[in-house]
Amino acid sequence: MNRTLSVPGLAYGGDYNPEQWPEEVWAEDMRLMREAGVNLVSVGIFSWALLEPSEGVYDFSRLDKVLDLLHDNGIAADLATPTAAPPAWFFRAHPEALPTDRDGRTLSYGSRQTFCPSSPAYREAALRIARAVAERYADHPAVVMWHVHNEYGCHNAACYCDTSAAAFRRWLRARYGDDLAALNDAWGTTFWSQWYYDWDEVLPPRATGAVPNPAHQLDWRRFCSDELLSLYTAERDVLRAAAPSVPATTNFMVMPTFDALDYWRWAPELDIVSNDHYLMSTDPESEIDIALSGDVVRSLAGGPWLLMEHSTGAVNWQPVNRAKGPGELRRNALAHVARGADGVAYFQWRAAKAGAEQWHSAMLPHAGTDSRIWQDVVRLGADLKALAEVRGSTGTAEVAVVWDWDARWALELPSQPSGELRFLELVRSWYEPLWRSGVAVDFVRPDADLSAYRLVLAPSLYLVGDAGAANLAAFAEGGGTLAVGFHSGAVDENCHVRLGGYPGAFRDVLGVRSDEPFPLLPGAPVGLSGAVPEGATGTLWSERLRLEGAEAVASFADGPLAGVPAVTRHGYGAGAAWYLATLPDPATLAAVLDRVRTEAGVEPVRSAPAGVEVVRRRGPEADYLFVIDHTGRGASVPVAADATELLTGKETPGSVTVAPGDVAVVREPRGR
């Protein structure tokens, strides 16, 4: 966190929407929040229609009462600008502000985020209500943080209307120095007669008869992210002008279903980085996704962060919404804390009885306090109070995984050699063995400072700029260990293929060259031989690879490239660079990465049985080990002789035992 959140210990709470309930319910809310240990709630997120019933006419009476009530009960407010859901009167006055999809259809209001991000009318109205909220509550003692908007880009990451087209052209002119020839060159518009002679000819990548230009689509994704970011910074600046000392945030969505925004560009603009994370019902090991997401968000924040939303049980927006099993609410929440969250919040406090999210779980469910969820919520509140001293500590890692939104967007554009490639799936496939081994991981940009790491992994870096490629090569040359996944380095920042053979930007550092990819069909793996487990296979990808200084660690055993290297190692300068020209089966990939990390001198955080997650947060005077049992069998883990388990307050000299499906948090004083 870049600025301090004025809440003692770890924050705990959720979205509070008292406007959905009669006032006589509010007193019960306060009593139950105190019982649960709630100390922070987000307020006003979707209240625009009530706060501004008509243009320029405000009614703050309800919000005044709510904030006063929260303060009287010792509960802090994360006060929102309500701009994620403009009221119906706004769209009646400004129908041109409605969004248009890529097929040219204008969408109607009637839900949330139904606005064009480039609409001048929307921006004006959003800043007006943000200013009114800020000026009224800048000095309110309950307000400790501004919650700007809500989940930017969740439903309107892109609008294809004429207003958006004009904004896109302005963005392009700034990017290319008002030089249309530079844009034509960057987009390769000599292909298919796409050359532009006038800026007004440039449009968003709307629905067309064939495949759109990949560089055009990539710049569009960049523009859409930047356009929403400009809305955030505009509101944030209004809030800062009124209350310079109150930090501002907005909730990221680092989770499998969302990839619309480049959070590397967003994170420096937030005073406190926060994230929303929800489990996918189809993921049988969602604990891995929690860990991956938490590590990404901690890396974006450069330290502790805030979990703004997750769920106590089932959500309401998946085909089948799985409820959480016994102990899962607690394991999920404390796993986020283990990965750097200095606060845990939910959507929402009280389950709604009406509206689109009426079947979404909450801290106080429809069944009330006579429910397992409520019992778990109260217990978690006590846990977080016991962990107050963990606040401000952070994770440390010797392994970095390269994560880049440009590379993600470019990889998943149409007309790739294989449409089966998915950035997040490839990254998770490499992350998972590290998670199972208990190895701490940071995520980095390609051009980040890598001096703190022994090992850098680039599972999927299809697009990379010259500076990023040079940075990764210099890391290996300087003594680090680099491992790169297939189809990386293939194109530059404009999606232009790097000529001379694959893997493009990484040929020299990897000591290999390929002249042709051979993507593998789904369900058609090829065998691997060499220094890999017996029965090893590769999926998704193969390529005709030849050695140019590297050595073959494993080769394709059959298929069209039998005998061709599949996994290679290249001594480079004082370090080494590995290349995986296929996606090995999970056991083989784990074996390869285990060899790579051992060579790099990277050890797990702590020895633990399989299925027991051990994560370390480091404070100024102590380390904090989070031990989470995912096996349902329990386990013992070695700890320091002077260690204390914080959730029970008991000393645990030499080892800590975690009960089946439970969590232990151990303080190990520094200097042992």
N, C-alpha and C positions, 0 to 999 in steps of 0.2 A: 504494500500500500504506500502510495506516495504522500498521503496526508492521513492524519489520525482520525479515526472514528471515535467520537466521544461517548462510548458505551463501556462500562467496566467489564473486564474479562472478555470472554467470547460472546459475540452477538447471537441472539436466538429469537426467532419469531417467524413472521410470514406476512403475506399480503393481507391487509385488513380492509374490508369493504363494508363498513357499517351502514353505508347508504342503502344496502340491500335489505336492511332489517329495521324494524321499528325501534325507536329510542329506548324503549323499556328493555330491550335485549342488551344494550350497550353496557349496562352495569354488570350484567352477568359475564360479558366478555372480559371486563377488567378483572373481575374476581378470578376467573379461570386462567387468564393470562398470568396473573401473579402465582397461581397454584402451579402452573407449568414452568415457571421460571422465564417467561418471555420478557425480553428487555428492549426489543426493537421490532417495529412493524412498519411496513410500507403502506402509505395512505394516499388515496386520491388518484390512483393510476388510471382508472376509467371513469372519472367523475366530471368530465368536461361539460356534458349536457346539464348537469345540476349546478355547476359553479357559474356557468355563463348561459342562462336560459335563452338569451337573445343577444345579438351582437353588441358588445360593449356594456351589457347589463350584467352585473355580478351578484351572486348570492352566496356569501361565505358563512352564513349562519350555522349551517350544519357542520362544516369543517372546523369552524371556531370551537364548537362544543366538543368535537372529537379530539382535537389537539389539546384542549384544556383538560379533558378527561384523561387522556394518556399521560400528560405531565403530572397530574394529581396522583396518578397511580404508579409513578416511577418508570414509565415506559417511554422510550425515545421513539421519535418518528423519522422515518426516511420518506420525506414528503415529495410526491411526484408532481411533475408537470403532466397534465392529463391528455397529452397531445397524440397518443396512439389511437384515440377513438373520437374523431370529430363528431359533433352532434348533427342531427338531421337538418336543422335550420341552416347550417353552414353549406351543405351541399345543395339545398334548395336555392340559396343565394349564389353559389358558385359551382354549378354542375361541371364546369370545365376542369375542376380540381379532382374529379373522379379518375381512377386509373384505367388505362387501356392495356389489354394483353397483347401478345405478339401477333395474334390473329386479327387484331383490330377491333375487338369487342370492348365497349365501355362497360366496366363493372359498376354495380350499384352499391350505394351505402346500405347498411343494415347489419354489418358486423363490425370488425375492428380493422384498423390500418387500411381503410378503403380510400386512400388519397394518393395522388401523384407526388412523388418526392420532389419534383421540380416545379410544382405549382406555386407561383408567387402569392396567390390568395391564401393557400394553406400556410406558407411560411409566415405571412403577415399575421394570420389569425393565431398560429401556434406561438409566435413570439409575444403577441398581445396577452394571451392567457398566462403564459409563463411569467411575464413581467408583473401581471396583476397578482399572481400567487407569490412571487418572490417579494414584492414590495410589502404585501400584507404580513407575511410570515417570516421575514428575514431575521427578526429578533425574537421569535417565539421560542421559549425555553425548551419546548419538546423537540424542535427540529434540529437534528444533528447531521443530516445528510440530505442532499437533493437527489431524487430519482428521476433522471431525465427520460421522458417518453417511456417506452417499454418494448423490449425485444425488437430493436430496429431491423427492418427487412424481413421479419418473420412471414408476412403475407404480401408485401408489396416491395420486394427487393428491386423490381424493375417495372417501369411503365414505358410504353412504346408510343405515347401520344405525340402530337406535334410540339407541344411545350417541352417534353423530354428530349425530342430530337434537337431542338434549338439549344438546349442546355448541353447536350452531348457534343454538339459542334463547338460550343464555347470551351468545353473541357479539352477537346482535341486541339483546338487552336493554341491553347495554353501549353499543352504537352509537346506539340510539334513546332512551337515558335512561330505560329501563324504562317507556316510554310506548307502549302498543300502538296508540293513535290515531296517533302519529307514524309507526309502521311502516305502518299502513294507508294513510296519506297518501303516504308515500314509494313504496309499491308500487302505488298506484292500485287498491286492492282492491275498489272499487265495480264494477269491470269483471268480468263473468262471475260475480258473486256470490261473490267470493273474500274477502270481509270476515272478519277474525278477531276473535272475542270473547274468546278465551283464548289465552295464549301456547302452551299445550299443543297447540293446533290447528295450529301452524306446523310444517311438515315440510321436509326437504330436497326439492329439485325432482326427485322420483322419477318413474319412467315413468308417464305419464298418457295419457288418450285424445286430447288435443289439445295445442296449443302452450302450454307453461308461461309464466307471467308473466315478462317480461324483467327487471324490477327484482328479482324473487325470484331469478332465475338469476344476475344480476350480484352480488348480495350473497352468494350461495352461493360464487361464484368467489373473492370477497374473503375470505370466511370460511375456505375451504380453504387458501388461501395463508397466512393468519395462523395457522391451526391448526398447520401444519407448521413455520412460523417459531417458534412457541412451543416445539416440540420441540427445534429447533436451539438456541435461547437457553437452554433448561433444561440441555442437555448442556454447552454452552459454559460456563455458569456453574459447573458442577461441575468442569470442567477448570481454569478460572481460579482456583477456590478452592485447588486442589492445586498449581498452577504458574502464578502470576500473570504471570510474565515470558515464558511460551511463547505465541506467537500462535496463534489458532484460525481455521480456515477451513472452508468446505464448498464442494463443486464445483457452481457454477451450470451451466446448460445453455442458453446463448444460442445457439440453433441452430434451423433451420427446423421441426423436429419437435416442439418443446416450447414451451408458452405458459402453463403451469399456475400459475406463481408471479410475484408482483409484485416483481421484483428491486429496484425503487426503495426498497421498504420493507425488503428484506432486506439490501442492501449496507451500510448503516450499522452493522449488527450484526456484521459480519465484521471481524476484525483484518487479514486479507489477503483480497482478493477473488480468487477463482479460477474458472476456467471449463473446461467440457468442450466440445469442438467436433469434430464429425464431418462429412465431406463426404457429400452426397447423390449417389448414382451417376447420377441422372437430370439433374443440373445440369451443363450443358456448360461453364459458366464459374464453377466453384466458387471461384475466386480472389476473385470479388466477394463471395461469402458470407463468406469468411474475413475480408475487410476490414471488411464491415458488422458482423459479430459482434465483431471486435476493437475497433472503434470504440465499440460499445455497452458492452462490458465495461470498456474504459478510462474511459468516461464514468461508469459505475456506480462504479468505484473512485476516480475523481477523480485518476487518475494510473496508475502502473505496476500490473500485476496478474500473476497466475500462470496459465499454461495447464496445467491439471491432467491433462487427458486429450485426446489425439487419436490418430490411427492411423498406423502406418508404411506400411500398405498397405490391403487390403480390410477392411471390417467384416464382421459375420456376420448382421445383422438387417434387411437390405433384400432385396427380391425377387431382385435380381441385385447382387452385391457386387463392384464394380469395383476392381481393383488399381490402384496408382499407377504412372504412367509414369516414364520416366527423368528424374531431377532433381526430380520432383514432391515427394518427401518433404522435400527440402531447401528448395524454394521455399515449401511450406506452412508449415514450422516457422519460417523466417525472416520470413515475412509476418506471423505472429503476433507475433514479436519487434518487427517494424517498427511494429505497432499498439500497442505498450506492454507486451508480456509480458516480465517479468523472469525468466522461467523457462519451460522447455519439457519437458513430460512426456507419456508415452504410456500407454495401456492396451495391453498390459502389458509387463513386462520379458521374460518367457519365454513363448512361445506354449503354451497348455494342450493336453495330449493327451487330456483327457476333460472332459466337462461342456458346458453350454449354449453356451459361447463358444470351443469348441475350434477353430473355423475363423476366429476373429478374429486379425488380424495382430498381431505383437509386435516388440519391438526385437530379440529373439533368436528367429528363426522356427524352425519345425519342422525346416527344412533345416540349421539351425545356422549356423556362421560362414562356410560356403562358400555364400554367398548374396548377392545384390545388396543386399537390405535391410540385412544386417549391415554391409556396406561403407559404405552410406549413413549408417547410425547412427554408425559410428566417425568418419566425415568430419564429420557434424553436431556431434559432441562437440568436435572440434577447432575448428570454426567458432565455437561458443558460447564456448569458452575465449578465442578471439581477440577476441571482442566484449565481454569482461568490463567494460570501461569504460562501456558503454552503460547498464549497470544504473542505475536511479534516474532516468534522463531520461524525458521524457514528450512527448506530442504537443501541438501548439498549433493552434487552428483559429479562423477568423473566420466559419464557417458552423455553425449548429446545426440539427439535425433533431429535431422534437418526437416523442417516443416515449412512449406511455402504455399501461400494461397494461389499465386500466379501459376505455379507448377501444378497444383491441384486442378484449377480451372482448365488449363491447357490440356492436361492429360485426358480429361473427360469430354473434350469437344469431339464432334463426329469426325469420321474419316481417319481414325487411327488404324494402325495395323491390326489391332484387336480391340473390339468394343467391350471386352471383358475386364479391362483394366480399371480399377477403382482405387483412387489415391488412399482413402482412409483404410480400406481393406489391406492394402499392401503395407502401409505403415503399421497397422495393428499386428499383422502377421510377424513383423520383426520385433515389435514392442513386446508381444506376448511372452516369448522365451525369456526376455530380460525380467519381466514381471514375475514369472514363475521362479526365476533364479534369485529373486530378491535384490536385483541390481537397481540402484537409483538412476533416474533418467531426467535430463532437462531436454527441452525442445528449443531449437535455434533457427534463425534465418540463415540462408547460405552465406551471407556476408558478415555474420556475427563474429565477435571476438571469441576465439576457440581456445585461448591459452589455458583455461582452467580444466580442460578435458584431456583424458588419455585416449579416448575412443570416440569417433564421430561416425554415425551411421546415416546414410542417405538412401533409404529404401526405395523412394520414388521421387526423382528429381528430373522429370522429363524436360522441363524448361529451366534454364539457369542462365543468368547473365555472366558476362566475362569476369566481373569482380567477384561474384560468388564462386565461380569455378576456380579462379586463381586462389581464393581464400582457402578452399578445401584442399587444393593441391599443396599449398604452403603449409598447411597443418601437418600433412603426411611428411613432407620434406623436412620439417622441423623436428620430427621424431614421434609424431602421433600415429595412431592406427586409424585408417579410413576404410570403411566398407560401403560399397555402392551397389544399388540394385539395378536390374536390367531396365533398358529404355530410358536411362538417365542421361542427361547432358545432350540430348538429341537435338534440341532447338534452342535458339537464343530468346531474348526477351520479347521479340516480335513474332515468335512462332516460326521463324525461318530455320530450316534444317541446317545443321552445321555440317558442311561438306567434308569429304575426305574419309568417310567411314564412321562407324559407330564404335563406342559410345560418345561420339562427338567431343564435347568439351573435356572429357575425362580420359581420352585415349592415352595421353602421355603418362599421367599419374598412375593409371591402372596397368599400363604396359600391354594392352591388348588392342586388337582392331577387328571389327566385324564388317562384312560387306553386305549382309542381308539378314533381316529378321525372319524367323519361322515361328509365328505364333501358334500355340497349341490349341486344338479344339477342346471345348468343355468335355470333361469325362474321358479325355485321351491323354493321360500322363505318359512321360517317357522315363525309362530307367536311368539311374545315375550309378557310376562306378568310380572307384578310387578311394580316397580317405573320407568315406561317408558310411553310415550304417548300412548293413545288408538290407536289400530290398528298397533302397532309397529311390525316390521318384521326383520328377520335376513337373510342374504344371504351368499353364498360362502362356509360357514364353520359351523359346529357344532361339539361338542365332548362330550363324556360321562365324565362329570366333577363331582368330589365330593369335598366337603368342608373339608379342613384340617386346620381350624382356621379362614378362611374367612367367610363373610356373603354374602348371595345371594341378589343382588340388583334387578336382573331380571332373569327370567327362560324361557326356551323354552315352549311355550304354546301348541304346537302340533308337529307332525312329529315323527320320531323314538325316540326322546329323550324328550318327553313331561314331564315336571316337573323337568328336570335337570337344574342346574344353567347355565346361559348364560352370565351374567355380575356380577362380584363379587368385594367386597372391603375387604381388610385385613389391620387392624392396625398392623404396623410393627415398632418396636422400637418407636421412637418419631414421625414417619410419617405414611404414608398409601400407599398401593399398590392396584391398580385396575387391573382387567383382563377382557378383552372382548373376549369371546369364539366364537364370530360370527362377521360378519360385519353388524351392524344395518342399516336400511334404513337411508337416510340422515337426516331426521328430528329427528329421535331417536338418532342417533350418536351425532348430535349437542346438544341434550338435555343432554345426558350422559356427554359429554365433558364439557358442561357448568357447570354441577354440580361439576365435578372434578376440574375445574379451579377455581370455586368459593370457594370450600373447601380449595384450595391451596392459596387463597388470591390474585389471579391474576385479574387485571382489564384491560379493553381496554385502548388503548392510549388516546382516547377521545370519548365521546358520539357522535354518528352520525347516521343519518337515514340509513336504509338498502340500500345497493348498493352504498353507499358513502364511499370510502376508505380513511382512515386517517392514515398516516405513519409519524413517528417522526425520525428525525436525530438530534443528540445531539452534539453541538459544545462547545468550552470552555466557551463561554459567552452567548450563546443563544440556544434555541431549535428551530428547523425548522419543522413545520407541513405541510405536503403535503396533500391536500384535493382534491380527484379525484372523480368526479361524473360519475358513470357508469349507472345511471338510465335514463339519458336524461331528467330529470326533474329539476335538480338543488337542492340546499339545503343550509341551514345555519348550521354552526358548532360553538360551543362555543370556544373562544380563550381568551387569557389574555387581561386585560384592556389596556396594553401598546403595543399591537401587531401591526405589520406592514405587509401588503401583499406585497411581494417583486416583483411580476411580474408587478404590477401597481404602486408600491411605495406609496400606500395609507395606512393611519392608519386605523386599523379595531378594535376599542376598543370593547371588549366583545364578538364579533362574527364575522365570515367571511361568506360571501355568495358566493358560487361557482355557476356559470351559468350552464345551462343544458349541459352535456357532456364536461365540461371544467375542468380546474385545477386551484387551488389557492395554493400559498406557503406562509406561515405565519411565520415571525420571532417573537418568544416570548423571550424577554430578560430574562436571568437567575436571580433568586432572587426575583421573583414576589411573 
